Amino acid sequence: MSWLSHKPCPYEDCGSTDAFSYNTESQSGRCHSCERKYPRVKDTLTDWAKDEYPTEGEQKQEEWDMPQTTIKSVPTEMLTPVYRSIRDISDQTHRFYGVKTFVDAQGKEVKQEYPYPSGGIKTRFFPKEFRATNLKSDELFGMNLWNAGACKIVTICEGELDAMSAYQMCMNPKYNTAFVSLPSATPSNKLWTKAADWLSSFDKIILSIEHDEQGNAVAQRIANLYPNKVYRVQHDKYKDANEFLMAGKGKDYFSAWFNAKKYTPENIINSSDQFLKMYNSADDHVYVPTGISDFDDLCMGLMQGHFTLFKAQTGIGKTEFMRYLEFNILKNHPDISIAAWHMEETKLRTLLGLVSYDMKKNVTRKDLIEEEQCEDGVRDSIHNLTKNERFYQFFLNDEDDPLDILGHIRYLSQACGVRYVFFEPIQDIAANMGGDESKEQFLADLSVRLSKLAAELGIGIVTIGHTNDDGAVKYCRMIEQRASVVVELQRDKMSEDIDERNTTQLLVTKNRPVGPTGYAGQLKFNPNTFTLEEKYGQY
């Protein structure tokens, strides 16, 4: 196959995602939206264009006359043009729009031709291959059938068949309505300029287009050009007008069309239905207790759907604190899977640290295990903590893009069912970013993405950040701004009292999901077991 059709246009100012045809043999093509040939030396291409569509320089004119379809077409003179009912669209409707079906000697449909106002033709070869001849990108199919000012309402569909279907289901003289369609799913800027006077003549513009990314973009564009005029059909069960017609649901489509709602851009919410839908679909707060009583009372544990930041100066015991949280979930919540990455220690050290909590003895090194003669117990503990694929370790290699952590988190959530992701310290991800300014920029971007990712996936993302002497997060204050919950870990390392030296206090400084801030409990380090234990009583 030499022709690739319905591909994205390589020219930056076009924006069509389906109007470009490219010939792999001649390494040339043409966009049926912006009507430009490819390549053209003076035109600016998108960065990916030459990789996606290789070229050998300017092409000869005759190369553009090659067929734009892989179908072996029968010469038109050997076919018979008829107005035939197809896809439940009547022959009368075909005749009104001038859409002819060409059949072979056996009466089999070979192609349909959709005439456009300036004489261009879009040809559909059955079942679904398209070719365009002299087709302009600045016209709506069918707009020549209704003069400007002749109607009060115009309905714009996404395809020719949908326009004809909508016309057939809804046309009634008393509604004084035109039915047209877009030349492509991503029409060019030329269309809105050329058709401006014609569209402006209508009091109401009804959109009957798919509720996908492309359809929403078109709706947004038209709404910006014609505010207070644009309405949109809610297709619900069927994606377009022709599907309604073929399903025998003409009355349902008419009802949806007649009751089309005034269009509001997707990023604006203003109706009771939208607010109620948002309320009814909202998830309850899902959280897991940490095992720290005061923190759980204050913050309801670790929240899913939120980005949580614990912060502390160097030497406070941040990694051990994170391990305490991980072990509590693994031990007490068998239905929850977690993932962890401690950047300042080996994967084995992370694993043995969890085992130390389970066995209540320090087995953080192989020599300690041998000394205690508890290798069987360690193996049993590893099995119990990691069975049923509940615990995942992940990491990045030095040559990886630091932002790959986002892809890892998405995979862990969607493919592995992980509900909490722990990693620390966050600043180490930016270790190879160069100067402080580069680190700040990267971490600011990362923290925004982590916050959005936690909300999107409905998972808890928990990290720890180093702080400066003033308590601010090192390199980037944005991390703290984007986190839903911020907890400062404090420990008096210089106290004469050994008990105080080993005790870490939690101070909640930000608590967006719940509200209260302040003292949130304390943990004491046990040097014999090499683990943290909850210490009761306010510090």
VEXDREN-2710 file (C-alpha; in Angstrom, 1 decimal):
% VEXDREN-2710
k/r/px/py/pz
1/MET/0.0/0.0/0.0
2/SER/1.5/3.3/-1.1
3/TRP/-1.1/5.8/0.1
4/LEU/-1.7/6.6/3.8
5/SER/-5.0/8.5/4.1
6/HIS/-6.7/10.3/7.0
7/LYS/-3.5/11.3/8.6
8/PRO/-2.5/14.5/10.6
9/CYS/-1.5/17.5/8.5
10/PRO/2.2/18.3/8.8
11/TYR/1.7/22.1/8.6
12/GLU/1.6/23.9/12.0
13/ASP/-1.2/26.4/11.1
14/CYS/-3.6/23.8/9.8
15/GLY/-4.3/21.6/12.8
16/SER/-6.3/18.9/10.9
17/THR/-5.8/15.4/12.3
18/ASP/-7.4/13.4/9.5
19/ALA/-7.3/15.4/6.2
20/PHE/-3.8/14.5/5.0
21/SER/-2.9/11.9/2.4
22/TYR/0.7/10.7/2.1
23/ASN/2.3/8.6/-0.6
24/THR/5.1/6.4/0.8
25/GLU/6.6/5.8/-2.7
26/SER/6.8/9.4/-3.9
27/GLN/7.3/10.7/-0.4
28/SER/4.8/13.4/-1.0
29/GLY/1.2/14.3/0.0
30/ARG/-1.6/16.7/0.1
31/CYS/-3.9/18.1/2.9
32/HIS/-7.5/18.3/2.0
33/SER/-8.2/20.7/4.8
34/CYS/-5.6/23.5/4.2
35/GLU/-5.2/22.4/0.5
36/ARG/-1.4/22.5/0.6
37/LYS/0.9/20.1/-1.1
38/TYR/3.7/18.5/0.8
39/PRO/6.6/19.2/0.9
40/ARG/6.8/22.9/0.2
41/VAL/10.2/24.5/0.9
42/LYS/8.8/27.8/2.4
43/ASP/6.3/26.3/4.7
44/THR/7.0/25.6/8.3
45/LEU/6.5/22.0/9.4
46/THR/5.9/20.7/12.9
47/ASP/8.9/19.1/14.5
48/TRP/7.7/15.5/13.9
49/ALA/6.7/16.0/10.2
50/LYS/9.9/14.9/8.5
51/ASP/10.3/11.9/10.7
52/GLU/6.6/10.9/10.2
53/TYR/6.5/11.8/6.5
54/PRO/10.0/11.4/4.9
55/THR/10.7/13.6/1.9
56/GLU/13.3/13.9/-0.9
57/GLY/12.7/17.6/-1.5
58/GLU/10.1/19.2/-3.8
59/GLN/8.1/16.8/-5.9
60/LYS/7.0/17.0/-9.5
61/GLN/3.4/18.2/-10.2
62/GLU/2.3/15.0/-11.8
63/GLU/2.8/13.1/-8.6
64/TRP/-0.2/14.9/-7.1
65/ASP/-2.5/13.3/-9.7
66/MET/-2.0/9.9/-8.3
67/PRO/-5.1/8.2/-6.8
68/GLN/-5.7/8.8/-3.1
69/THR/-7.2/5.5/-2.3
70/THR/-6.1/1.9/-2.3
71/ILE/-9.3/0.7/-4.0
72/LYS/-9.2/-0.4/-7.6
73/SER/-11.9/2.0/-8.8
74/VAL/-14.1/1.3/-11.7
75/PRO/-14.1/4.1/-14.4
76/THR/-17.0/6.4/-13.8
77/GLU/-18.2/6.0/-17.3
78/MET/-18.8/2.3/-16.6
79/LEU/-21.0/3.1/-13.6
80/THR/-24.6/4.2/-13.4
81/PRO/-25.4/7.2/-11.1
82/VAL/-28.6/6.8/-9.1
83/TYR/-30.4/8.4/-6.1
84/ARG/-30.6/5.3/-3.9
85/SER/-31.6/4.8/-0.3
86/ILE/-28.5/3.8/1.6
87/ARG/-28.0/3.5/5.4
88/ASP/-31.8/4.2/5.8
89/ILE/-31.3/7.6/4.1
90/SER/-34.1/7.9/1.5
91/ASP/-33.6/8.4/-2.2
92/GLN/-35.5/11.7/-1.8
93/THR/-33.0/13.0/0.8
94/HIS/-30.1/12.0/-1.5
95/ARG/-31.8/13.8/-4.4
96/PHE/-32.3/17.0/-2.3
97/TYR/-28.5/17.1/-1.4
98/GLY/-27.5/16.0/-4.9
99/VAL/-25.7/12.9/-3.5
100/LYS/-25.4/10.3/-6.2
101/THR/-24.6/6.6/-5.7
102/PHE/-22.7/4.9/-8.5
103/VAL/-23.5/1.3/-9.1
104/ASP/-21.8/-1.3/-11.4
105/ALA/-23.5/-3.5/-14.0
106/GLN/-24.8/-5.8/-11.3
107/GLY/-26.3/-3.0/-9.3
108/LYS/-23.7/-3.1/-6.6
109/GLU/-22.8/0.2/-4.9
110/VAL/-19.3/1.2/-5.7
111/LYS/-19.1/4.8/-4.5
112/GLN/-21.0/7.9/-3.4
113/GLU/-20.3/11.5/-4.4
114/TYR/-21.0/14.3/-2.0
115/PRO/-21.0/17.6/-3.9
116/TYR/-19.8/20.8/-2.2
117/PRO/-20.9/24.4/-3.0
118/SER/-18.0/25.4/-5.2
119/GLY/-18.0/22.2/-7.3
120/GLY/-15.6/20.1/-5.2
121/ILE/-16.5/16.5/-4.7
122/LYS/-15.8/14.2/-1.8
123/THR/-16.1/10.6/-2.9
124/ARG/-16.7/7.6/-0.6
125/PHE/-15.7/4.2/-2.0
126/PHE/-17.6/1.5/-0.2
127/PRO/-17.2/0.5/2.5
128/LYS/-15.2/3.5/3.7
129/GLU/-12.4/4.9/1.6
130/PHE/-12.4/8.5/0.7
131/ARG/-11.0/10.6/-2.2
132/ALA/-11.4/14.4/-2.7
133/THR/-11.4/16.3/-6.0
134/ASN/-11.1/20.1/-6.0
135/LEU/-12.5/20.1/-2.5
136/LYS/-12.1/23.3/-0.6
137/SER/-11.6/23.4/3.1
138/ASP/-13.7/26.6/3.6
139/GLU/-17.2/25.2/2.9
140/LEU/-19.8/23.3/4.7
141/PHE/-21.5/20.5/2.9
142/GLY/-25.0/21.6/2.0
143/MET/-24.7/25.3/2.8
144/ASN/-25.6/26.1/-0.8
145/LEU/-29.1/24.7/-0.3
146/TRP/-30.0/27.5/2.2
147/ASN/-29.3/31.1/1.5
148/ALA/-28.0/33.4/4.2
149/GLY/-30.9/34.8/6.1
150/ALA/-33.4/32.2/4.8
151/CYS/-33.5/30.2/8.0
152/LYS/-33.4/30.9/11.7
153/ILE/-31.7/27.7/12.7
154/VAL/-28.7/25.8/11.3
155/THR/-27.7/22.3/12.4
156/ILE/-24.1/21.4/11.9
157/CYS/-23.2/17.7/11.8
158/GLU/-19.8/16.0/11.6
159/GLY/-20.3/14.1/8.3
160/GLU/-22.3/14.2/5.2
161/LEU/-24.4/11.1/6.1
162/ASP/-25.2/12.6/9.5
163/ALA/-26.4/15.9/7.9
164/MET/-28.7/14.1/5.6
165/SER/-29.9/11.8/8.4
166/ALA/-30.7/14.8/10.7
167/TYR/-32.5/16.5/7.8
168/GLN/-34.6/13.5/7.2
169/MET/-35.5/13.0/10.9
170/CYS/-36.0/16.7/11.8
171/MET/-36.9/18.7/8.7
172/ASN/-40.2/20.5/9.1
173/PRO/-41.2/23.8/7.4
174/LYS/-42.3/25.3/10.6
175/TYR/-38.8/25.0/12.2
176/ASN/-37.1/26.8/9.3
177/THR/-33.8/24.9/9.7
178/ALA/-30.7/24.2/7.6
179/PHE/-28.8/21.0/7.9
180/VAL/-25.1/20.9/6.9
181/SER/-21.9/19.1/7.9
182/LEU/-18.2/19.8/8.4
183/PRO/-15.8/19.0/5.6
184/SER/-13.6/17.1/8.1
185/ALA/-13.5/16.3/11.8
186/THR/-10.9/19.1/12.3
187/PRO/-11.8/21.9/10.0
188/SER/-9.3/24.6/9.1
189/ASN/-9.4/28.2/10.1
190/LYS/-10.4/29.1/6.6
191/LEU/-13.8/27.6/7.1
192/TRP/-14.8/29.9/9.9
193/THR/-13.6/32.9/8.0
194/LYS/-15.3/32.0/4.7
195/ALA/-18.5/30.9/6.3
196/ALA/-18.7/33.7/8.8
197/ASP/-21.4/35.8/7.0
198/TRP/-23.5/32.7/6.3
199/LEU/-23.3/31.4/9.9
200/SER/-24.0/34.8/11.4
201/SER/-27.3/35.0/9.6
202/PHE/-28.8/32.3/11.8
203/ASP/-30.3/33.0/15.2
204/LYS/-29.4/29.6/16.5
205/ILE/-26.6/27.1/15.7
206/ILE/-27.2/23.5/16.8
207/LEU/-24.2/21.2/16.9
208/SER/-24.8/17.5/16.4
209/ILE/-21.3/16.2/16.6
210/GLU/-19.5/13.5/18.7
211/HIS/-18.6/14.3/22.3
212/ASP/-15.0/13.4/21.8
213/GLU/-11.8/15.5/21.9
214/GLN/-12.2/16.7/18.3
215/GLY/-15.9/17.4/18.6
216/ASN/-15.4/19.4/21.8
217/ALA/-12.7/21.4/20.1
218/VAL/-15.0/22.3/17.3
219/ALA/-17.8/23.2/19.7
220/GLN/-15.5/25.4/21.7
221/ARG/-14.3/27.2/18.5
222/ILE/-17.9/27.9/17.3
223/ALA/-19.0/29.0/20.7
224/ASN/-16.1/31.5/20.8
225/LEU/-17.2/32.9/17.4
226/TYR/-20.9/33.0/18.1
227/PRO/-21.6/33.3/21.8
228/ASN/-25.2/32.9/23.0
229/LYS/-26.1/31.2/19.7
230/VAL/-24.6/27.7/20.1
231/TYR/-26.6/24.7/21.3
232/ARG/-25.6/21.0/21.4
233/VAL/-27.5/17.8/20.9
234/GLN/-27.0/15.2/23.6
235/HIS/-26.5/12.0/21.6
236/ASP/-26.3/9.7/24.6
237/LYS/-26.7/6.1/23.4
238/TYR/-25.9/6.8/19.7
239/LYS/-22.8/8.7/18.6
240/ASP/-24.3/10.4/15.6
241/ALA/-27.5/11.2/13.7
242/ASN/-27.1/8.3/11.2
243/GLU/-26.8/5.8/14.0
244/PHE/-30.1/7.1/15.4
245/LEU/-31.7/6.7/12.0
246/MET/-30.4/3.2/11.3
247/ALA/-31.6/2.1/14.8
248/GLY/-35.1/3.3/14.0
249/LYS/-34.8/6.0/16.7
250/GLY/-35.8/9.0/14.6
251/LYS/-38.3/10.2/17.2
252/ASP/-35.6/10.0/19.9
253/TYR/-33.2/12.0/17.7
254/PHE/-35.8/14.6/17.0
255/SER/-36.5/15.0/20.7
256/ALA/-32.7/15.3/21.5
257/TRP/-32.4/17.8/18.6
258/PHE/-35.5/19.8/19.7
259/ASN/-34.2/19.9/23.3
260/ALA/-30.6/20.7/22.4
261/LYS/-29.1/22.5/25.4
262/LYS/-27.2/25.8/25.2
263/TYR/-23.6/25.0/24.9
264/THR/-21.3/25.8/27.7
265/PRO/-17.5/25.1/27.2
266/GLU/-16.3/22.0/29.0
267/ASN/-14.2/24.0/31.3
268/ILE/-17.2/26.1/32.6
269/ILE/-19.8/24.7/34.9
270/ASN/-23.0/26.6/35.3
271/SER/-26.1/24.4/35.3
272/SER/-27.9/22.5/38.0
273/ASP/-27.5/19.3/36.0
274/GLN/-23.7/19.7/35.8
275/PHE/-23.4/20.5/39.5
276/LEU/-25.7/17.6/40.5
277/LYS/-23.7/15.2/38.2
278/MET/-20.5/16.4/39.8
279/TYR/-21.9/15.8/43.3
280/ASN/-23.5/12.4/42.5
281/SER/-20.3/11.1/40.9
282/ALA/-17.9/12.3/43.6
283/ASP/-16.1/9.6/45.5
284/ASP/-16.1/9.6/49.3
285/HIS/-12.8/10.3/50.9
286/VAL/-10.8/7.1/50.9
287/TYR/-8.0/6.9/53.4
288/VAL/-5.9/4.4/55.3
289/PRO/-4.9/4.9/59.0
290/THR/-1.1/5.4/59.6
291/GLY/-1.1/3.9/63.1
292/ILE/-0.2/7.3/64.5
293/SER/-3.3/8.0/66.6
294/ASP/-3.0/11.8/66.8
295/PHE/-2.2/12.1/63.1
296/ASP/-5.1/9.9/62.1
297/ASP/-7.5/11.9/64.3
298/LEU/-6.3/15.2/62.7
299/CYS/-5.9/14.1/59.1
300/MET/-8.0/10.9/58.8
301/GLY/-4.8/9.0/57.8
302/LEU/-3.3/9.0/54.4
303/MET/-5.8/10.2/51.8
304/GLN/-6.2/8.6/48.3
305/GLY/-6.5/11.1/45.5
306/HIS/-4.0/13.5/47.2
307/PHE/-0.3/14.4/47.2
308/THR/1.1/14.3/50.7
309/LEU/4.5/15.8/51.7
310/PHE/6.5/15.1/54.9
311/LYS/9.4/17.5/55.3
312/ALA/12.4/17.6/57.6
313/GLN/16.0/18.6/57.9
314/THR/18.8/16.2/57.4
315/GLY/19.3/13.5/60.0
316/ILE/15.8/13.5/61.4
317/GLY/15.0/10.0/60.2
318/LYS/12.8/10.7/57.2
319/THR/13.4/7.3/55.5
320/GLU/12.6/5.4/58.6
321/PHE/9.4/7.4/59.1
322/MET/8.3/6.5/55.6
323/ARG/9.1/2.9/56.2
324/TYR/6.9/3.0/59.3
325/LEU/4.0/4.1/57.1
326/GLU/4.6/1.4/54.5
327/PHE/4.8/-1.4/57.1
328/ASN/1.6/-0.3/58.8
329/ILE/-0.3/-0.7/55.5
330/LEU/1.3/-4.0/54.6
331/LYS/0.7/-5.5/58.0
332/ASN/-2.8/-4.2/58.8
333/HIS/-4.5/-3.7/55.5
334/PRO/-4.2/-6.8/53.4
335/ASP/-6.5/-5.5/50.7
336/ILE/-4.2/-2.5/49.8
337/SER/-1.2/-2.7/47.5
338/ILE/1.7/-0.2/47.8
339/ALA/4.8/0.8/45.9
340/ALA/8.0/2.2/47.4
341/TRP/11.3/3.8/46.2
342/HIS/13.9/4.9/48.8
343/MET/16.6/6.6/46.8
344/GLU/19.2/6.7/49.5
345/GLU/19.3/3.0/50.1
346/THR/19.4/-0.3/48.2
347/LYS/16.3/-2.2/47.4
348/LEU/17.5/-5.0/49.7
349/ARG/17.9/-2.5/52.6
350/THR/14.3/-1.3/52.0
351/LEU/13.0/-4.9/52.1
352/LEU/15.0/-5.8/55.3
353/GLY/13.9/-2.6/57.0
354/LEU/10.3/-3.7/56.6
355/VAL/11.2/-7.2/57.9
356/SER/12.8/-5.6/61.0
357/TYR/9.4/-4.1/61.8
358/ASP/7.7/-7.5/61.3
359/MET/10.1/-9.4/63.4
360/LYS/10.7/-6.7/65.9
361/LYS/14.5/-7.1/65.7
362/ASN/17.2/-5.5/63.7
363/VAL/17.8/-7.6/60.6
364/THR/18.8/-4.7/58.2
365/ARG/22.0/-6.5/57.2
366/LYS/22.9/-10.1/56.2
367/ASP/25.5/-10.3/58.9
368/LEU/22.9/-9.4/61.5
369/ILE/20.6/-12.1/60.2
370/GLU/23.4/-14.7/60.5
371/GLU/24.3/-13.4/64.0
372/GLU/20.7/-13.8/65.2
373/GLN/20.4/-17.1/63.4
374/CYS/17.0/-16.1/62.1
375/GLU/17.3/-16.6/58.4
376/ASP/14.2/-18.9/58.3
377/GLY/12.2/-16.2/60.1
378/VAL/13.4/-13.5/57.6
379/ARG/12.3/-15.7/54.7
380/ASP/8.9/-16.2/56.2
381/SER/8.5/-12.6/56.9
382/ILE/9.5/-11.6/53.3
383/HIS/6.9/-14.1/52.0
384/ASN/4.2/-12.8/54.3
385/LEU/4.8/-9.1/53.5
386/THR/5.1/-9.5/49.7
387/LYS/2.6/-12.3/49.0
388/ASN/-0.3/-11.7/46.7
389/GLU/1.7/-9.1/44.8
390/ARG/0.9/-6.4/47.3
391/PHE/4.3/-4.7/47.6
392/TYR/6.2/-3.2/44.6
393/GLN/9.6/-1.6/44.4
394/PHE/10.3/0.8/41.5
395/PHE/13.2/3.0/40.5
396/LEU/14.8/5.0/37.7
397/ASN/18.1/4.3/36.1
398/ASP/20.7/7.1/35.8
399/GLU/20.0/7.4/32.0
400/ASP/16.2/7.6/32.4
401/ASP/14.2/10.8/32.1
402/PRO/13.3/11.9/35.6
403/LEU/9.8/12.5/34.5
404/ASP/9.5/8.8/33.8
405/ILE/8.5/8.5/37.4
406/LEU/5.0/9.7/36.4
407/GLY/4.7/6.8/33.9
408/HIS/5.8/4.3/36.5
409/ILE/3.2/5.6/39.0
410/ARG/0.5/5.5/36.3
411/TYR/1.5/1.9/35.4
412/LEU/1.6/0.8/39.1
413/SER/-1.9/2.3/39.6
414/GLN/-3.6/1.1/36.5
415/ALA/-1.9/-2.2/35.8
416/CYS/-1.0/-3.3/39.3
417/GLY/-3.8/-1.9/41.4
418/VAL/-1.4/0.1/43.7
419/ARG/-3.3/2.5/45.9
420/TYR/-0.3/4.3/47.7
421/VAL/3.0/5.2/46.2
422/PHE/5.9/6.2/48.5
423/PHE/9.1/7.7/47.3
424/GLU/11.8/9.8/48.9
425/PRO/13.5/12.2/49.0
426/ILE/11.8/14.2/46.2
427/GLN/14.9/16.4/45.7
428/ASP/17.0/13.5/44.6
429/ILE/15.0/13.1/41.4
430/ALA/16.5/16.4/40.3
431/ALA/20.0/15.5/41.3
432/ASN/21.3/15.7/37.8
433/MET/19.5/18.9/36.8
434/GLY/22.5/21.2/37.2
435/GLY/22.1/24.4/39.1
436/ASP/19.5/25.3/41.7
437/GLU/17.4/27.2/39.2
438/SER/17.1/24.2/37.0
439/LYS/16.3/22.0/40.0
440/GLU/13.6/24.5/41.1
441/GLN/11.9/24.6/37.7
442/PHE/11.9/20.8/37.4
443/LEU/10.6/20.2/40.9
444/ALA/7.9/22.8/40.5
445/ASP/6.7/21.1/37.3
446/LEU/7.0/17.6/38.9
447/SER/5.0/18.6/42.0
448/VAL/2.1/20.0/39.8
449/ARG/2.1/16.8/37.8
450/LEU/2.1/14.6/41.0
451/SER/-0.8/16.5/42.5
452/LYS/-2.9/16.2/39.3
453/LEU/-1.9/12.5/38.9
454/ALA/-2.9/11.6/42.4
455/ALA/-6.3/13.2/41.8
456/GLU/-6.7/11.6/38.3
457/LEU/-5.9/8.1/39.5
458/GLY/-7.5/8.4/42.9
459/ILE/-4.3/7.2/44.7
460/GLY/-2.2/8.5/47.5
461/ILE/1.2/9.8/46.5
462/VAL/3.5/10.3/49.5
463/THR/7.0/11.8/49.5
464/ILE/9.5/13.4/51.8
465/GLY/11.4/16.6/51.2
466/HIS/14.6/18.0/52.6
467/THR/14.3/21.4/54.2
468/ASN/16.6/24.3/54.7
469/ASP/17.5/25.7/58.1
470/ASP/14.4/28.0/57.9
471/GLY/12.1/25.0/57.4
472/ALA/11.4/25.8/53.7
473/VAL/11.5/22.9/51.3
474/LYS/15.0/22.8/49.6
475/TYR/15.2/24.1/46.1
476/CYS/11.5/24.5/45.5
477/ARG/8.7/26.0/47.6
478/MET/6.1/24.9/44.9
479/ILE/6.3/21.4/46.3
480/GLU/4.7/22.5/49.5
481/GLN/2.2/24.6/47.7
482/ARG/1.0/21.7/45.5
483/ALA/0.8/19.2/48.3
484/SER/-2.7/18.6/49.8
485/VAL/-1.2/17.7/53.2
486/VAL/2.2/19.0/54.6
487/VAL/3.7/17.5/57.8
488/GLU/6.9/18.7/59.4
489/LEU/9.0/16.2/61.2
490/GLN/10.9/17.6/64.2
491/ARG/13.5/16.0/66.5
492/ASP/15.9/17.5/69.0
493/LYS/19.1/15.8/68.0
494/MET/21.1/17.8/70.6
495/SER/19.0/17.1/73.7
496/GLU/20.7/15.7/76.7
497/ASP/17.8/13.4/77.3
498/ILE/18.4/10.3/75.1
499/ASP/14.6/9.7/75.0
500/GLU/14.0/13.1/73.5
501/ARG/16.9/12.6/71.0
502/ASN/15.2/9.5/69.7
503/THR/11.7/11.0/69.5
504/THR/10.2/12.6/66.3
505/GLN/7.2/14.9/66.5
506/LEU/4.7/15.4/63.8
507/LEU/3.4/18.9/63.1
508/VAL/0.7/19.3/60.4
509/THR/1.2/22.7/58.7
510/LYS/-1.3/22.2/55.9
511/ASN/-4.4/20.0/55.8
512/ARG/-6.5/20.8/52.7
513/PRO/-8.8/17.7/52.7
514/VAL/-9.8/18.0/56.4
515/GLY/-8.7/21.4/57.7
516/PRO/-7.2/21.2/61.2
517/THR/-3.4/21.7/61.7
518/GLY/-1.1/21.4/64.6
519/TYR/0.5/18.7/66.7
520/ALA/-0.1/15.2/65.3
521/GLY/1.7/12.7/67.5
522/GLN/5.2/11.4/67.9
523/LEU/7.3/8.3/67.2
524/LYS/10.3/7.0/69.2
525/PHE/13.2/5.2/67.6
526/ASN/14.1/1.8/69.2
527/PRO/17.8/1.2/68.7
528/ASN/17.4/-2.5/69.6
529/THR/14.9/-3.3/66.9
530/PHE/16.0/-0.4/64.6
531/THR/12.3/0.6/64.2
532/LEU/9.9/3.4/65.1
533/GLU/7.2/3.0/67.7
534/GLU/4.3/5.2/68.6
535/LYS/5.0/7.3/71.7
536/TYR/1.8/8.3/73.5
537/GLY/1.3/11.6/75.3
538/GLN/1.7/15.1/73.8
539/TYR/5.3/16.4/73.5
END
